[in-house]
Amino acid sequence: AVGAILFICLSAHLPVARTCIQIIACRGDAAESLSSLGGIWDCQGAGIKVLAVLLLLLFALPFPCLCVYQICRNRPRGSLLDANITYDADGEEVAFDSKRYNERIEADPDQVVNPWRSLYKGFERKWAWYKVLQMLIKVVLAFIAIVIPNLTVQSIACSAVLFVFLCTSCVATPFIESKNDRMDSMGRFSALLSCICALILSLANSDGSDVLGQIIGVILLVVTTVSTCLQIYFVFTSLEPLRRCRDGRLGLLTFKDTTLNSEGLPHQIMPGLDVGKEIKHRIWHRFWDGVLLTMCGDDIAARNIELKEETQNHGLAKIKIHWDGESIPEVRDMRMHARQHLEGVDLFCDGGWAKLWIDDYPFQMFVVPDNGGDVKPIIDIAQTQQFVDEQHSAWVTAGREVRRRLRAMSMSGARFERPFSQTETETFADGEETHTDDEGNTETKTLYSTVSFDVYYTECSVAVSTQDASKLMAAGFNVSVNYGDGCGDAYLPRTGGTQHVTNRGCSMPVGHLGIADNYQPTAESDEMFETSRHVWEPSLPSVEAGFDAYRQNLIGERAAANNILSSGFWYFVYNNPLLSRHHLQEYLCSKEKNEVLATLMDKQQDGLDFLYKRLTFCYRHAAWGTWWCFWDEVWSHNQYMGKISALGEELNPDLASSIAYKPMPRGELEAWLDERSLRGSEGRCCCSKWWLGNKALDALYAKMNVEP
């Protein structure tokens, strides 16, 4: 629903803004059409202008502001601790640049379902609000065209705005894809040229001669045609089927760096290739992704994706801290104690009360202050222990007990006696006044008096609210003491009577109960709790049971996820291609509950044999690993080409006959390529084929020679 409303608002924004400006200025088609209706629709009248102003103030102007706010609120960010960094698939820290930003927009499940994504999708991170800028520029141009009657001045103003916008677009290159930047700039240039031509025509002011107009018309036609053709070309060449058809005809091989997630020609990708990581991604990861996806079911594959996302969200360093801590019994017990007894509300940290939520993997605690302050992460083992110890101090325990009793009173809703009085002010009817005009007509009106009087209250109830009532165990602790039995007598000065008031209500702060701001017990609060024991004591076990159920439910959910695929699988298996076969079997049999994984070593011996043979080959010498990665990329990324697929038995690294397992000197390789017509000239002339030419082979052997 939000997405549909956003689409409608984006479509309606310019027409509504333009119509409102026309009505206010009494110019343009909309103003003339409405004026022809007469009556309240006449633009010379105040009524329709007031409506236009309201539409501007309530929609046309606030809508771009709302869009900017939602962009800032919903666009992807880096890590929790630093918005300018994130982590790659291996958990290594990398800059949160436009490429990583765009990857998050395209692949993050939360982003995919976000209805506001359309506002910033396709734009670089620093230009996420570019679509809003486009909206505002269109409104400014409409304003100039409507308000300024002189064609020359109008053309100059529009040309100036479009020139500034064109320069901004060319310098900023706000789109992720360069073709979109080029298409955008061409559109801006065409619009600017149209305004300049209109300016020339207005300045020329020819007397009935259409020669200049015809020349300018031809120029505009040519520019518009060329611009349209180029935009069509960019659109069609970006389509995957057409791009593949073009690359296949040219023999244009594409390589991919799986670490940097970048694509390019072989000689562009090979120099920067991290061979060790590529082997892990192309052999080890590929094997386990296939096993989890094809043999273990969708739930395990989804769980593996979840573990990958945790890696990219938190990084390898935090995951290592997690498992280092789990190897120490005292730390493991301390973490479980926090999950079983502390997670939830009524925790104390940094001088204030807060809510605590815990990520069990990698183990992190997040403190959410009740006062709405910044969330504080607790990651370090020593800090975690210090926080846990603080929660068991006598001071915090006493304050927590006060808060729990207040929660029990709120759950009960029962009233108890806590009488008090206060002076309040109210307005009452206080007599009548009769007035007779010159014609003898009599008019009677009621008179009112605003008076202060004492109101006496006896019984109250307690209500506790949070920052978000829709969430279980939300942060925030707002206590109100509510009365509804107030009574008193108000003296009416005009009539001398008394107005008796009953069932008057009021709400008092928590201090009314004698409770300090830090929720430490006082003599007055102890007396209050004693007199209201019948209210909070029966409900207190239910409050505590609710907290326990909340924690046990979270523990159960996390245990269920680990039964599908353990949290340790990514760290100990998936990210460890050097794991020996013996230790792999030991881990799978002892840690994994899934039957396919637990029995994998027995049922998939042939597949594991080939897996470890490939790893042994690649790790025997770094140059061999480089050789294997090169041919794996030739096959895996380009097998859609007819010539490549026809040589599958010799190129596919999944087969033992592949050239990927047959390193050879450059001379022999060139002869091998010539025999199979894969030796290319890399586009030195328009009719030549790229395939594998000198640049690609130079990059391959240079990489093999520099690897130790």
GIQUIJO-V400107 format. One record per backbone hydrogen bond with DSSP energy under -0.5 kcal/mol. CO is the residue of the C=O (numbers start at 1). NH is the residue of the N-H. E is the energy in kcal/mol with one decimal. If there is no record, write none. Layout:
BEGIN
{{CO & NH & E} {CO & NH & E}}
END
This chain:
BEGIN
{{1 & 5 & -2.4} {2 & 6 & -2.5} {3 & 7 & -2.2} {4 & 8 & -2.2} {5 & 9 & -2.6} {6 & 10 & -2.6} {7 & 11 & -2.1} {8 & 12 & -2.2} {9 & 13 & -1.6} {10 & 14 & -0.5} {11 & 15 & -0.5} {12 & 16 & -2.6} {13 & 17 & -2.7} {14 & 18 & -3.0} {15 & 19 & -2.4} {16 & 20 & -2.5} {17 & 21 & -2.2} {18 & 22 & -2.4} {19 & 23 & -2.3} {20 & 24 & -2.5} {21 & 25 & -2.5} {22 & 26 & -1.0} {22 & 27 & -1.9} {27 & 31 & -0.5} {28 & 32 & -2.1} {29 & 33 & -2.7} {30 & 34 & -2.2} {31 & 35 & -2.4} {32 & 36 & -1.7} {33 & 37 & -0.5} {34 & 37 & -1.2} {34 & 38 & -0.7} {35 & 38 & -0.9} {38 & 41 & -1.6} {39 & 42 & -1.6} {40 & 48 & -0.7} {42 & 45 & -1.9} {45 & 49 & -0.6} {46 & 50 & -2.4} {47 & 51 & -1.8} {48 & 52 & -2.1} {49 & 53 & -2.6} {50 & 54 & -2.4} {51 & 55 & -2.2} {52 & 56 & -2.1} {53 & 57 & -2.7} {54 & 58 & -2.8} {55 & 59 & -1.9} {55 & 60 & -1.9} {56 & 61 & -2.7} {59 & 63 & -2.4} {60 & 64 & -0.6} {61 & 65 & -0.8} {62 & 66 & -2.7} {63 & 67 & -2.3} {64 & 68 & -2.3} {65 & 69 & -2.3} {66 & 70 & -2.6} {67 & 71 & -2.3} {68 & 72 & -2.4} {69 & 73 & -1.8} {70 & 74 & -2.2} {71 & 75 & -2.3} {82 & 79 & -1.3} {82 & 85 & -1.4} {83 & 78 & -0.8} {84 & 96 & -2.6} {85 & 79 & -2.7} {86 & 94 & -2.6} {88 & 91 & -2.1} {91 & 316 & -2.7} {91 & 317 & -0.5} {92 & 88 & -2.2} {94 & 86 & -2.8} {95 & 97 & -2.0} {97 & 101 & -2.7} {98 & 102 & -2.5} {99 & 103 & -2.3} {100 & 104 & -2.1} {101 & 105 & -1.8} {102 & 106 & -2.4} {103 & 107 & -2.4} {104 & 108 & -2.0} {108 & 111 & -0.5} {108 & 112 & -2.4} {109 & 113 & -1.5} {111 & 114 & -1.1} {113 & 115 & -0.5} {114 & 117 & -1.5} {116 & 119 & -1.7} {117 & 120 & -1.2} {117 & 121 & -2.0} {120 & 123 & -1.5} {122 & 176 & -2.7} {124 & 127 & -1.0} {125 & 128 & -1.3} {127 & 130 & -1.9} {129 & 132 & -0.6} {129 & 133 & -1.6} {130 & 134 & -2.2} {131 & 135 & -1.9} {132 & 136 & -2.3} {133 & 137 & -2.4} {134 & 138 & -2.0} {135 & 139 & -1.8} {136 & 140 & -2.5} {137 & 141 & -2.5} {138 & 142 & -2.2} {139 & 143 & -2.5} {140 & 144 & -2.3} {141 & 145 & -2.5} {142 & 146 & -1.7} {143 & 147 & -2.8} {144 & 148 & -1.8} {147 & 149 & -0.7} {150 & 154 & -2.6} {151 & 155 & -2.5} {152 & 156 & -2.4} {153 & 157 & -2.6} {154 & 158 & -2.5} {155 & 159 & -2.5} {156 & 160 & -2.3} {157 & 161 & -2.3} {158 & 162 & -2.7} {159 & 163 & -2.5} {160 & 164 & -2.3} {161 & 165 & -2.4} {162 & 166 & -2.7} {163 & 167 & -2.6} {164 & 168 & -2.4} {165 & 169 & -2.6} {166 & 170 & -2.6} {167 & 171 & -2.5} {168 & 172 & -2.8} {169 & 173 & -1.9} {174 & 124 & -3.6} {177 & 180 & -0.7} {177 & 181 & -1.3} {178 & 182 & -2.3} {179 & 183 & -2.5} {180 & 184 & -2.4} {181 & 185 & -2.5} {182 & 186 & -2.3} {183 & 187 & -2.0} {184 & 188 & -2.3} {185 & 189 & -2.6} {186 & 190 & -2.4} {187 & 191 & -2.0} {188 & 192 & -2.5} {189 & 193 & -2.7} {190 & 194 & -2.0} {191 & 195 & -1.8} {192 & 196 & -2.3} {193 & 197 & -2.5} {194 & 198 & -2.1} {195 & 199 & -2.2} {196 & 200 & -2.4} {197 & 201 & -2.4} {198 & 202 & -2.2} {199 & 203 & -2.1} {200 & 204 & -2.5} {201 & 205 & -2.1} {206 & 208 & -1.5} {210 & 214 & -2.6} {211 & 215 & -2.5} {212 & 216 & -2.8} {213 & 217 & -2.3} {214 & 218 & -2.3} {215 & 219 & -2.4} {216 & 220 & -2.8} {217 & 221 & -2.4} {218 & 222 & -2.7} {219 & 223 & -2.7} {220 & 224 & -2.9} {221 & 225 & -2.5} {222 & 226 & -2.8} {223 & 227 & -2.8} {224 & 228 & -2.6} {225 & 229 & -2.6} {226 & 230 & -2.6} {227 & 231 & -2.3} {228 & 232 & -2.5} {229 & 233 & -2.4} {230 & 234 & -2.7} {231 & 235 & -2.3} {232 & 236 & -2.6} {233 & 237 & -2.7} {234 & 238 & -0.8} {236 & 239 & -1.2} {239 & 243 & -2.6} {240 & 244 & -2.6} {241 & 245 & -2.0} {242 & 246 & -2.4} {243 & 247 & -2.7} {244 & 248 & -2.7} {245 & 249 & -1.8} {246 & 250 & -2.0} {247 & 251 & -1.2} {247 & 252 & -2.6} {250 & 690 & -3.1} {251 & 253 & -1.2} {251 & 691 & -2.8} {255 & 264 & -2.1} {256 & 258 & -0.8} {257 & 261 & -1.7} {257 & 262 & -1.3} {262 & 257 & -3.0} {264 & 255 & -3.2} {265 & 268 & -1.5} {265 & 269 & -1.8} {266 & 270 & -2.5} {269 & 272 & -0.7} {270 & 273 & -1.6} {273 & 275 & -1.1} {274 & 278 & -2.6} {275 & 279 & -2.6} {276 & 280 & -1.7} {277 & 281 & -2.8} {278 & 282 & -3.1} {279 & 283 & -2.2} {279 & 284 & -1.1} {280 & 285 & -3.2} {281 & 286 & -0.7} {283 & 287 & -1.8} {284 & 288 & -2.1} {285 & 289 & -3.0} {286 & 290 & -1.9} {287 & 291 & -2.3} {288 & 292 & -2.7} {289 & 293 & -2.0} {290 & 294 & -2.6} {291 & 295 & -1.9} {291 & 296 & -0.9} {297 & 301 & -1.8} {298 & 302 & -2.7} {299 & 303 & -1.9} {300 & 304 & -2.3} {301 & 305 & -1.9} {302 & 306 & -2.1} {303 & 307 & -2.1} {304 & 308 & -2.0} {305 & 309 & -2.3} {306 & 310 & -2.1} {307 & 311 & -1.8} {308 & 312 & -2.1} {309 & 313 & -2.0} {310 & 314 & -2.3} {311 & 315 & -2.3} {312 & 87 & -0.9} {315 & 319 & -1.5} {316 & 320 & -2.6} {317 & 321 & -2.1} {318 & 322 & -2.1} {319 & 323 & -2.2} {320 & 324 & -2.7} {321 & 325 & -2.2} {322 & 326 & -2.1} {323 & 327 & -1.2} {325 & 328 & -1.8} {327 & 329 & -0.6} {328 & 332 & -2.6} {329 & 333 & -2.6} {330 & 334 & -2.2} {331 & 335 & -2.4} {332 & 336 & -2.0} {333 & 337 & -2.4} {334 & 338 & -2.0} {335 & 339 & -2.0} {336 & 340 & -2.4} {337 & 341 & -2.5} {338 & 342 & -1.7} {338 & 343 & -2.1} {344 & 356 & -3.8} {347 & 354 & -3.0} {349 & 352 & -1.3} {352 & 349 & -2.8} {353 & 370 & -2.5} {354 & 347 & -2.5} {355 & 368 & -3.0} {356 & 344 & -2.1} {357 & 366 & -2.8} {358 & 360 & -0.6} {359 & 364 & -2.0} {360 & 363 & -0.5} {362 & 361 & -0.5} {364 & 359 & -2.8} {365 & 378 & -3.3} {366 & 357 & -2.2} {366 & 368 & -0.6} {367 & 369 & -0.7} {367 & 376 & -2.5} {368 & 355 & -2.7} {369 & 372 & -1.5} {375 & 377 & -0.6} {376 & 367 & -2.9} {378 & 365 & -2.4} {380 & 384 & -2.4} {381 & 385 & -2.3} {382 & 386 & -2.2} {383 & 387 & -2.4} {384 & 388 & -2.4} {385 & 389 & -2.5} {386 & 390 & -2.0} {387 & 391 & -1.5} {388 & 392 & -0.7} {389 & 392 & -1.0} {390 & 393 & -1.5} {393 & 397 & -2.5} {394 & 398 & -2.2} {395 & 399 & -1.9} {396 & 400 & -2.7} {397 & 401 & -1.9} {398 & 402 & -1.6} {399 & 403 & -2.1} {400 & 404 & -2.6} {401 & 405 & -2.1} {402 & 406 & -2.0} {403 & 407 & -2.2} {404 & 408 & -2.3} {405 & 409 & -2.2} {406 & 410 & -2.1} {407 & 411 & -2.5} {408 & 412 & -2.3} {409 & 413 & -2.4} {416 & 460 & -2.5} {420 & 457 & -3.2} {422 & 455 & -2.7} {424 & 453 & -2.4} {426 & 451 & -2.5} {428 & 449 & -2.5} {431 & 447 & -2.8} {433 & 445 & -2.6} {435 & 443 & -3.1} {437 & 440 & -1.6} {441 & 437 & -2.4} {443 & 435 & -3.1} {445 & 433 & -2.7} {447 & 430 & -3.6} {449 & 428 & -2.5} {449 & 451 & -0.6} {451 & 426 & -2.3} {453 & 424 & -2.7} {455 & 422 & -1.9} {455 & 457 & -0.5} {456 & 487 & -1.6} {457 & 420 & -1.9} {458 & 418 & -3.2} {459 & 484 & -0.6} {460 & 416 & -2.0} {461 & 482 & -2.9} {463 & 480 & -2.5} {465 & 478 & -2.8} {468 & 471 & -1.5} {471 & 474 & -0.9} {475 & 467 & -3.3} {477 & 479 & -0.6} {478 & 465 & -2.5} {479 & 510 & -0.5} {480 & 463 & -2.4} {480 & 482 & -0.6} {481 & 508 & -3.0} {482 & 461 & -2.1} {483 & 506 & -1.3} {486 & 504 & -2.5} {487 & 456 & -3.2} {488 & 501 & -3.4} {489 & 491 & -0.5} {490 & 499 & -3.2} {491 & 493 & -0.7} {492 & 496 & -2.1} {497 & 492 & -3.0} {498 & 500 & -0.6} {499 & 490 & -2.8} {499 & 501 & -0.5} {501 & 488 & -2.0} {504 & 486 & -2.8} {506 & 483 & -2.8} {508 & 481 & -3.1} {509 & 512 & -1.8} {510 & 513 & -1.9} {510 & 515 & -1.0} {511 & 514 & -1.9} {514 & 525 & -0.7} {516 & 519 & -1.6} {520 & 516 & -0.8} {522 & 526 & -2.6} {523 & 527 & -1.9} {524 & 528 & -2.2} {525 & 529 & -2.7} {526 & 530 & -1.8} {527 & 531 & -2.1} {528 & 532 & -1.5} {530 & 533 & -1.1} {532 & 535 & -2.2} {532 & 536 & -1.6} {533 & 537 & -2.2} {536 & 540 & -1.5} {537 & 541 & -0.6} {539 & 543 & -1.9} {540 & 544 & -2.4} {541 & 545 & -2.6} {542 & 546 & -2.1} {543 & 547 & -1.9} {544 & 548 & -2.4} {545 & 549 & -2.7} {546 & 550 & -2.1} {547 & 551 & -2.2} {548 & 552 & -2.9} {549 & 553 & -2.3} {550 & 554 & -1.7} {551 & 555 & -2.6} {552 & 556 & -2.6} {553 & 557 & -2.4} {554 & 558 & -2.2} {555 & 559 & -2.4} {556 & 560 & -2.4} {557 & 561 & -1.9} {558 & 562 & -2.0} {559 & 563 & -1.7} {560 & 564 & -1.1} {561 & 565 & -2.1} {566 & 569 & -1.5} {567 & 570 & -0.5} {567 & 571 & -0.6} {568 & 572 & -3.0} {568 & 573 & -0.5} {569 & 573 & -1.9} {569 & 574 & -2.6} {570 & 575 & -2.4} {573 & 576 & -1.9} {576 & 579 & -1.7} {580 & 584 & -2.3} {581 & 585 & -2.1} {582 & 586 & -2.1} {583 & 587 & -2.3} {584 & 588 & -2.6} {585 & 589 & -2.3} {586 & 590 & -1.4} {587 & 591 & -2.8} {587 & 592 & -0.6} {588 & 592 & -1.1} {594 & 598 & -2.6} {595 & 599 & -1.9} {597 & 600 & -1.1} {599 & 602 & -0.8} {599 & 603 & -2.0} {600 & 604 & -2.3} {604 & 608 & -2.3} {605 & 609 & -2.5} {606 & 610 & -2.2} {607 & 611 & -2.1} {608 & 612 & -2.6} {609 & 613 & -2.0} {610 & 614 & -2.3} {611 & 615 & -2.1} {612 & 616 & -2.4} {613 & 617 & -2.3} {614 & 618 & -2.5} {615 & 619 & -2.5} {616 & 620 & -1.0} {617 & 621 & -0.7} {618 & 625 & -0.6} {621 & 624 & -0.6} {621 & 625 & -1.9} {622 & 626 & -2.3} {623 & 627 & -2.4} {624 & 628 & -2.6} {625 & 629 & -2.4} {626 & 630 & -2.3} {627 & 631 & -1.9} {628 & 632 & -2.4} {629 & 633 & -2.0} {630 & 634 & -1.9} {631 & 635 & -1.9} {632 & 636 & -3.2} {633 & 637 & -1.6} {635 & 638 & -0.6} {635 & 639 & -1.3} {638 & 641 & -1.9} {641 & 645 & -2.7} {642 & 646 & -1.9} {643 & 647 & -0.7} {644 & 647 & -1.0} {645 & 648 & -1.4} {647 & 650 & -1.2} {647 & 651 & -1.7} {648 & 652 & -2.6} {650 & 659 & -3.1} {652 & 655 & -1.9} {655 & 658 & -1.7} {658 & 661 & -1.7} {659 & 662 & -2.2} {665 & 669 & -2.2} {666 & 670 & -2.7} {667 & 671 & -1.9} {668 & 672 & -2.4} {669 & 673 & -2.7} {670 & 674 & -2.4} {671 & 675 & -2.1} {672 & 676 & -0.9} {673 & 678 & -2.7} {673 & 679 & -0.7} {674 & 677 & -1.2} {678 & 680 & -0.7} {678 & 692 & -2.3} {681 & 684 & -0.5} {685 & 688 & -1.4} {689 & 681 & -2.4} {689 & 682 & -1.0} {690 & 682 & -0.8} {691 & 693 & -0.8} {692 & 680 & -0.8} {693 & 697 & -2.3} {694 & 698 & -3.0} {695 & 699 & -2.2} {696 & 700 & -2.1} {697 & 701 & -2.6} {698 & 702 & -2.2} {699 & 703 & -1.9} {700 & 704 & -2.1} {701 & 705 & -2.0} {702 & 706 & -1.7} {703 & 707 & -1.3}}
END
